[in-house]
Amino acid sequence: MSETLQQVMGMLAIAMLVAIVARRLRLPYTVGLALVGGVLAWFGTRRLPALTSELLYYLILPPLLFEAALTLRWRELKRDLPPILVLAVFGTLAAMAVVAVALIFLMGWPVASALVFAALISATDPVAIIAMFKDNGVSGRIRLLVEAESLFNDAAAAVLFALALAYALAGGQNLTGARMALDFARIVGGGAAIGVLFGFAVIFAARGTKEHLIEITLTAIGAFGAFLLAEHFHVSGVLATVLAGLIVGNYGEEREGADFLSARGREALGDFWDFAAFLANSMVFLLIGARVAALPYEHYPWTVYAGALAIALFARAVAVYPLAALFSRTRWRIAPGEQHILWWGGLRGALALSLALSLPGRVPLRDEIVLVTFFVVAFSIVAQGLTMPPLLRRLGFLGASDEQPNRPEP
């Protein structure tokens, strides 16, 4: 117990130092954490806990997803809902198809392994990009597009991963198109139902009290409860938590006097979930950096990693540019600069890693999938994370006002 407490306190101390230094150097905080985690692992420290699928999936993801969904405003979201849903759903499908086909025909991967990796690597990480946007003061439509698309993309990727994993474990046997369609409907419908149930349950319970500490505790139960119950019934925990967060964050906002929270509770709610997300961010990126630096990449040639990275970046481009073109003559037009940010800002992170680490040993190429996933995530966090602020500055998004339509051209 004392060793665990020492590890947690050590991580918090490191995170605070990194936050202070990163802000002074104007570097993304998440990138700094990953780099410091890598340095600690490089020098052989054992003061950091192991990065496991359970830690990522059940402890880190729920608060990060809930906090991100909590801050999305429905009145803004519904204005851009058509392009967001098209990019999140059809974009994820397109990216998965491109990655799978390329791995099968260009790199010779088995179909089952290609589908599993394609599904998990198509999940963009709202955690890293939202943290970077906050650090750089990015606001307006581009922030909404990236945050909302990433959240719904995560839900879509998690569902596709469940289907791909079922196919891989069954060896393609007894899995007809009708069976997969039913599984898809069950995973999505079940996750959505549980998310809505928990969201309104929190609202109903909070109406019976005006004690802000109880109100905050109820939202925490909603965030973790929705995720855990959905996963218990083998439906989408990611979708359940996102919908619960959207409902709690938006209920009563557009109707004066209909807020279910007390004034103090509403104010404290934002502070509590900001802090929870900060703690989760600090843990996950520090541990990712440490794990990345300690992996045995020499087991496979560099062409495997470079090839998978190139395929993932190309697939993300296919998921963004052609679909954005569908809205070019509509009121939902996505400007070229916004498209570039959606592509390069499609970072991979906690969800992709948790899904990769959760793979059972009998999945073909399981170890290779894990190594390649960590490599792509490391490139995403460090290379894309470091170049995003200059790209945002170059495209004119830094310091953009919320009151102005955020549609700069490159």
C-alpha positions as CSV (number, residue, x, y, z in Angstrom):
1,M,0.0,0.0,0.0
2,S,2.8,2.4,0.9
3,E,4.6,1.7,-2.3
4,T,1.4,2.4,-4.4
5,L,0.9,5.7,-2.5
6,Q,4.6,6.6,-3.2
7,Q,4.1,5.9,-6.9
8,V,0.9,8.0,-7.1
9,M,2.5,10.9,-5.2
10,G,5.6,10.7,-7.3
11,M,3.5,10.8,-10.5
12,L,1.6,13.8,-9.3
13,A,4.9,15.6,-8.4
14,I,6.3,14.9,-11.8
15,A,3.1,16.0,-13.5
16,M,3.2,19.3,-11.7
17,L,6.8,20.0,-12.6
18,V,6.1,19.1,-16.2
19,A,3.0,21.4,-16.3
20,I,5.0,24.3,-15.0
21,V,7.9,23.8,-17.4
22,A,5.7,23.1,-20.4
23,R,3.7,26.3,-19.8
24,R,6.8,28.4,-19.6
25,L,8.2,26.8,-22.8
26,R,4.9,27.0,-24.5
27,L,4.9,23.2,-25.2
28,P,1.9,20.9,-25.2
29,Y,1.6,19.6,-21.6
30,T,0.6,16.1,-22.8
31,V,3.7,15.8,-25.0
32,G,5.9,16.9,-22.1
33,L,4.5,14.1,-19.9
34,A,5.0,11.5,-22.5
35,L,8.6,12.6,-23.1
36,V,9.4,12.6,-19.3
37,G,7.8,9.2,-18.9
38,G,10.1,7.9,-21.7
39,V,13.2,9.4,-20.0
40,L,12.3,7.8,-16.7
41,A,11.9,4.4,-18.3
42,W,15.1,4.9,-20.3
43,F,17.0,5.4,-17.0
44,G,15.4,2.3,-15.5
45,T,13.3,3.8,-12.8
46,R,10.7,1.5,-11.3
47,R,8.7,4.2,-9.6
48,L,5.8,4.2,-12.1
49,P,3.0,1.6,-12.0
50,A,2.5,-0.7,-15.0
51,L,0.3,0.5,-17.8
52,T,-2.5,-2.2,-18.1
53,S,-5.6,-2.5,-20.2
54,E,-7.7,-2.5,-17.0
55,L,-6.1,0.7,-15.7
56,L,-6.6,2.5,-19.1
57,Y,-10.1,1.2,-19.9
58,Y,-11.8,1.2,-16.5
59,L,-10.1,4.0,-14.6
60,I,-8.7,6.5,-17.1
61,L,-11.2,6.5,-20.0
62,P,-14.5,7.1,-18.1
63,P,-13.6,10.4,-16.5
64,L,-11.9,11.6,-19.7
65,L,-14.8,10.8,-21.9
66,F,-17.4,12.1,-19.4
67,E,-15.6,15.4,-18.9
68,A,-15.2,16.0,-22.7
69,A,-18.9,15.2,-23.3
70,L,-19.9,17.3,-20.3
71,T,-18.4,20.5,-21.9
72,L,-20.1,20.0,-25.3
73,R,-23.0,22.4,-25.7
74,W,-26.0,20.9,-27.4
75,R,-27.1,24.2,-29.0
76,E,-23.7,24.4,-30.7
77,L,-23.4,20.6,-31.4
78,K,-26.7,20.4,-33.2
79,R,-25.7,23.1,-35.7
80,D,-22.9,20.9,-37.0
81,L,-24.3,17.5,-36.1
82,P,-24.6,16.2,-39.8
83,P,-20.9,16.6,-40.7
84,I,-19.8,15.5,-37.2
85,L,-21.8,12.2,-37.4
86,V,-20.7,11.6,-41.0
87,L,-17.0,12.0,-40.1
88,A,-17.3,10.0,-36.9
89,V,-19.3,7.1,-38.3
90,F,-18.5,6.8,-42.0
91,G,-15.1,8.3,-41.6
92,T,-14.2,5.6,-39.0
93,L,-15.6,2.9,-41.4
94,A,-13.5,4.3,-44.3
95,A,-10.4,4.5,-42.2
96,M,-10.8,1.0,-41.0
97,A,-11.4,-0.3,-44.5
98,V,-8.3,1.5,-45.8
99,V,-6.0,0.2,-43.0
100,A,-7.3,-3.4,-43.3
101,V,-7.0,-3.6,-47.1
102,A,-3.5,-2.1,-47.0
103,L,-2.2,-4.4,-44.3
104,I,-3.6,-7.5,-46.0
105,F,-2.3,-6.7,-49.5
106,L,0.8,-4.6,-48.8
107,M,2.1,-6.1,-45.6
108,G,0.7,-9.6,-45.8
109,W,-1.2,-9.6,-42.5
110,P,-4.0,-12.2,-41.9
111,V,-7.5,-10.8,-42.4
112,A,-8.4,-11.2,-38.7
113,S,-5.3,-9.3,-37.4
114,A,-5.7,-6.6,-40.0
115,L,-9.4,-6.0,-39.1
116,V,-8.6,-5.8,-35.3
117,F,-5.7,-3.4,-35.8
118,A,-7.6,-1.3,-38.3
119,A,-10.5,-0.9,-35.9
120,L,-8.5,0.1,-32.8
121,I,-6.1,2.4,-34.8
122,S,-9.1,4.3,-36.3
123,A,-10.0,5.6,-32.9
124,T,-8.8,9.2,-32.6
125,D,-8.0,10.4,-29.1
126,P,-10.1,13.4,-27.8
127,V,-7.9,13.4,-24.7
128,A,-4.7,14.6,-26.3
129,I,-6.3,17.0,-28.8
130,I,-8.6,18.6,-26.2
131,A,-5.8,19.1,-23.7
132,M,-3.7,20.7,-26.5
133,F,-6.6,23.0,-27.5
134,K,-7.0,24.1,-23.9
135,D,-3.3,24.8,-23.6
136,N,-3.3,27.0,-26.7
137,G,-6.6,28.8,-26.2
138,V,-8.3,27.3,-29.3
139,S,-12.0,28.1,-29.5
140,G,-14.8,28.4,-32.0
141,R,-16.1,26.0,-34.5
142,I,-12.8,24.1,-35.1
143,R,-12.7,23.1,-31.5
144,L,-16.3,21.8,-31.6
145,L,-15.6,19.9,-34.8
146,V,-12.5,18.2,-33.5
147,E,-13.8,17.4,-30.0
148,A,-17.2,16.2,-31.0
149,E,-15.9,14.1,-34.0
150,S,-13.2,12.6,-31.7
151,L,-15.7,11.6,-29.1
152,F,-18.2,10.0,-31.5
153,N,-15.3,8.5,-33.4
154,D,-14.2,6.7,-30.3
155,A,-17.6,5.2,-29.8
156,A,-17.7,4.0,-33.4
157,A,-14.2,2.6,-33.2
158,A,-15.0,0.7,-30.0
159,V,-18.0,-0.9,-31.5
160,L,-16.1,-1.9,-34.7
161,F,-13.3,-3.3,-32.6
162,A,-15.8,-5.5,-30.7
163,L,-17.1,-6.9,-34.0
164,A,-13.6,-7.4,-35.4
165,L,-12.4,-9.1,-32.2
166,A,-15.4,-11.5,-32.3
167,Y,-14.5,-12.3,-35.9
168,A,-10.8,-12.9,-35.0
169,L,-11.6,-15.2,-32.1
170,A,-14.2,-17.2,-34.0
171,G,-11.8,-17.6,-36.9
172,G,-14.5,-16.3,-39.3
173,Q,-16.7,-19.3,-38.4
174,N,-20.5,-18.9,-37.9
175,L,-20.3,-15.2,-38.3
176,T,-22.8,-14.2,-41.1
177,G,-23.6,-10.6,-42.2
178,A,-26.9,-10.9,-40.4
179,R,-25.3,-12.0,-37.2
180,M,-22.8,-9.1,-37.3
181,A,-25.6,-6.6,-38.0
182,L,-27.5,-7.9,-35.0
183,D,-24.3,-7.6,-32.8
184,F,-23.8,-4.1,-34.1
185,A,-27.3,-3.1,-33.2
186,R,-27.1,-4.7,-29.8
187,I,-23.7,-3.0,-28.9
188,V,-24.8,0.4,-30.1
189,G,-28.4,0.2,-28.9
190,G,-27.5,-1.2,-25.5
191,G,-24.7,1.3,-24.9
192,A,-27.0,4.2,-25.9
193,A,-29.8,3.0,-23.7
194,I,-27.6,2.6,-20.7
195,G,-26.0,6.1,-21.3
196,V,-29.4,7.7,-21.5
197,L,-30.7,5.8,-18.5
198,F,-27.7,6.9,-16.3
199,G,-27.8,10.5,-17.6
200,F,-31.5,11.0,-16.6
201,A,-31.0,8.9,-13.4
202,V,-28.4,11.4,-12.3
203,I,-30.7,14.3,-13.1
204,F,-33.6,12.7,-11.2
205,A,-31.5,11.9,-8.1
206,A,-29.9,15.4,-8.1
207,R,-33.2,17.1,-8.0
208,G,-33.8,15.7,-4.6
209,T,-30.9,17.6,-3.1
210,K,-29.2,21.0,-3.2
211,E,-26.0,19.8,-1.6
212,H,-23.2,20.4,-4.2
213,L,-21.0,17.5,-2.9
214,I,-23.8,15.0,-3.4
215,E,-24.6,16.4,-6.8
216,I,-20.9,16.0,-7.9
217,T,-20.8,12.5,-6.4
218,L,-23.9,11.5,-8.4
219,T,-22.2,12.6,-11.7
220,A,-19.2,10.5,-10.8
221,I,-21.5,7.5,-10.3
222,G,-23.1,8.3,-13.6
223,A,-19.8,8.4,-15.4
224,F,-18.3,5.2,-14.1
225,G,-21.6,3.4,-13.6
226,A,-22.7,3.8,-17.2
227,F,-19.3,2.6,-18.4
228,L,-19.1,-0.4,-16.1
229,L,-22.7,-1.5,-16.6
230,A,-22.4,-1.3,-20.4
231,E,-19.2,-3.3,-20.4
232,H,-20.8,-5.9,-18.0
233,F,-23.5,-6.5,-20.7
234,H,-20.9,-6.5,-23.5
235,V,-22.3,-3.3,-25.1
236,S,-20.5,0.0,-25.7
237,G,-19.2,1.5,-22.5
238,V,-17.6,4.4,-24.5
239,L,-21.0,5.4,-26.1
240,A,-22.8,5.0,-22.7
241,T,-20.4,7.4,-20.9
242,V,-20.4,9.9,-23.8
243,L,-24.2,10.1,-23.9
244,A,-24.5,10.3,-20.1
245,G,-22.1,13.2,-20.1
246,L,-24.0,15.0,-22.9
247,I,-27.3,14.6,-21.1
248,V,-25.9,15.8,-17.7
249,G,-24.0,18.7,-19.2
250,N,-26.9,20.0,-21.3
251,Y,-30.1,19.2,-19.4
252,G,-32.0,22.4,-18.6
253,E,-29.4,24.7,-20.2
254,E,-31.7,26.2,-22.8
255,R,-34.7,26.4,-20.4
256,E,-34.4,29.1,-17.7
257,G,-35.0,27.7,-14.2
258,A,-34.9,24.1,-15.4
259,D,-31.3,23.3,-14.2
260,F,-31.3,20.3,-11.9
261,L,-28.1,21.5,-10.2
262,S,-27.8,24.2,-7.5
263,A,-25.8,27.3,-8.5
264,R,-22.9,26.1,-6.4
265,G,-23.2,22.6,-7.7
266,R,-23.0,23.8,-11.4
267,E,-19.9,25.8,-10.6
268,A,-18.3,23.0,-8.6
269,L,-19.1,20.4,-11.3
270,G,-16.9,22.0,-13.9
271,D,-14.0,22.4,-11.4
272,F,-14.3,18.8,-10.2
273,W,-14.3,17.3,-13.7
274,D,-11.5,19.6,-14.9
275,F,-9.4,18.3,-12.0
276,A,-10.4,14.7,-12.6
277,A,-9.5,15.0,-16.3
278,F,-6.2,16.7,-15.3
279,L,-5.3,13.8,-13.0
280,A,-6.2,11.2,-15.6
281,N,-4.3,13.0,-18.3
282,S,-1.2,13.2,-16.0
283,M,-1.3,9.5,-15.3
284,V,-2.0,8.2,-18.8
285,F,0.5,10.3,-20.8
286,L,3.3,9.7,-18.2
287,L,2.6,6.0,-18.3
288,I,2.3,5.9,-22.1
289,G,5.8,7.5,-22.4
290,A,7.3,5.0,-20.0
291,R,5.8,2.0,-21.7
292,V,6.7,3.2,-25.2
293,A,10.4,3.6,-24.2
294,A,10.5,0.1,-22.6
295,L,9.1,-1.9,-25.4
296,P,11.2,-4.3,-27.5
297,Y,10.8,-2.7,-30.9
298,E,13.8,-4.6,-32.3
299,H,11.7,-7.8,-32.6
300,Y,10.3,-6.5,-36.0
301,P,12.0,-4.6,-38.8
302,W,11.5,-0.8,-39.0
303,T,9.6,-1.2,-42.2
304,V,6.7,-2.7,-40.2
305,Y,6.4,0.3,-38.0
306,A,6.9,2.9,-40.8
307,G,4.4,1.0,-43.0
308,A,1.7,0.9,-40.4
309,L,2.2,4.6,-39.5
310,A,2.0,5.7,-43.2
311,I,-1.1,3.6,-43.7
312,A,-2.8,5.1,-40.5
313,L,-2.0,8.6,-41.6
314,F,-3.3,8.0,-45.2
315,A,-6.4,6.3,-43.8
316,R,-7.2,9.3,-41.6
317,A,-6.9,11.6,-44.7
318,V,-9.4,9.3,-46.5
319,A,-11.7,9.6,-43.5
320,V,-11.6,13.4,-43.6
321,Y,-11.1,15.0,-47.0
322,P,-13.6,13.1,-49.2
323,L,-16.3,13.2,-46.6
324,A,-15.7,16.9,-45.9
325,A,-16.1,17.5,-49.6
326,L,-19.7,16.3,-49.4
327,F,-20.6,19.4,-47.5
328,S,-18.7,21.9,-49.6
329,R,-21.8,23.4,-51.1
330,T,-23.9,23.3,-47.9
331,R,-24.2,25.5,-44.8
332,W,-22.0,22.9,-43.1
333,R,-19.1,23.6,-45.3
334,I,-15.8,22.6,-43.7
335,A,-13.0,25.0,-44.8
336,P,-9.7,23.6,-46.1
337,G,-7.9,24.8,-42.9
338,E,-10.4,23.0,-40.7
339,Q,-9.9,19.8,-42.7
340,H,-6.2,20.0,-42.3
341,I,-6.6,20.3,-38.5
342,L,-9.1,17.4,-38.5
343,W,-6.6,15.2,-40.3
344,W,-3.4,16.1,-38.5
345,G,-5.2,16.5,-35.2
346,G,-6.6,13.0,-35.4
347,L,-4.2,11.8,-32.6
348,R,-4.2,8.3,-31.3
349,G,-4.0,7.6,-27.6
350,A,-5.5,6.0,-24.6
351,L,-8.4,4.1,-26.3
352,A,-6.2,2.6,-29.0
353,L,-3.7,1.4,-26.4
354,S,-6.3,0.0,-24.0
355,L,-7.9,-2.0,-26.9
356,A,-4.6,-3.3,-28.1
357,L,-3.5,-4.3,-24.6
358,S,-6.8,-6.1,-24.0
359,L,-6.3,-8.5,-27.0
360,P,-6.1,-12.1,-25.9
361,G,-3.0,-14.1,-26.8
362,R,-4.8,-16.2,-29.4
363,V,-5.4,-13.3,-31.7
364,P,-3.0,-13.7,-34.6
365,L,0.0,-11.3,-34.5
366,R,-1.1,-10.1,-31.1
367,D,2.4,-9.0,-30.0
368,E,3.1,-7.2,-33.3
369,I,-0.3,-5.4,-33.1
370,V,0.6,-4.1,-29.6
371,L,4.1,-2.9,-30.6
372,V,2.8,-1.2,-33.8
373,T,0.0,0.4,-31.9
374,F,2.4,1.9,-29.3
375,F,4.7,3.1,-32.1
376,V,1.8,4.9,-33.9
377,V,0.5,6.4,-30.7
378,A,4.0,7.6,-29.7
379,F,4.4,9.3,-33.1
380,S,1.0,10.8,-32.8
381,I,1.5,12.2,-29.3
382,V,5.0,13.6,-29.9
383,A,5.3,14.4,-33.6
384,Q,1.7,15.5,-34.3
385,G,1.3,17.0,-30.8
386,L,4.5,19.2,-31.2
387,T,3.6,20.3,-34.7
388,M,-0.1,21.1,-34.0
389,P,0.5,24.5,-32.3
390,P,2.6,25.8,-35.3
391,L,0.0,24.4,-37.7
392,L,-2.8,26.1,-35.8
393,R,-0.9,29.4,-35.8
394,R,-0.1,29.0,-39.6
395,L,-3.8,28.4,-40.4
396,G,-4.9,31.3,-38.2
397,F,-6.8,29.4,-35.4
398,L,-4.8,30.5,-32.4
399,G,-6.5,33.3,-30.6
400,A,-9.7,33.1,-32.8
401,S,-12.7,34.7,-31.1
402,D,-15.7,32.6,-30.2
403,E,-18.0,35.3,-31.6
404,Q,-16.5,35.1,-35.1
405,P,-17.1,32.2,-37.5
406,N,-14.0,30.1,-37.2
407,R,-13.5,29.4,-40.9
408,P,-10.1,30.6,-41.9
409,E,-8.6,29.6,-45.2
410,P,-5.0,28.2,-45.4
